[in-house]
Amino acid sequence: MNRKLFFAGVVAAIAAAAPASAQVTIDMSEVTCKQFAEFDPDTKAFVGNWLRGYLSATKNLSTIDSRYVKRNTEKVQAYCKKKPNESLLTAGEKIGR
């Protein structure tokens, strides 16, 4: 009986140590405007910040003005409503400042 209890304890400890959720990897070059439009507000804000950083890096800029992040995210949303099949990165490049 002691062995069974010990074995059950080991199994429970291993199960508790397992990660609760797996990491998710997103290839941003494959995200369309339609998919972006379907994101919840928090995800849109996160992606907007990421997009601003990405576009700044492509222009070799080391600063980000937070005023433009929100404005450009809203502009990208408006652009994406008109062209839902366009790539989000393409939309960001066309709209971004």
QUIJOMO-V451970 format. One record per helix or strand. SS is the DSSP state (H for helix, E for strand). FROM is the first residue (numbers start at 1). LEN is the number of residues. If there is no record, write none. Layout:
BEGIN
{{SS:FROM:LEN} {SS:FROM:LEN}}
END
This chain:
BEGIN
{{H:2:16} {H:28:3} {E:32:1} {H:33:5} {H:41:18} {H:66:17} {E:87:1} {H:88:8}}
END
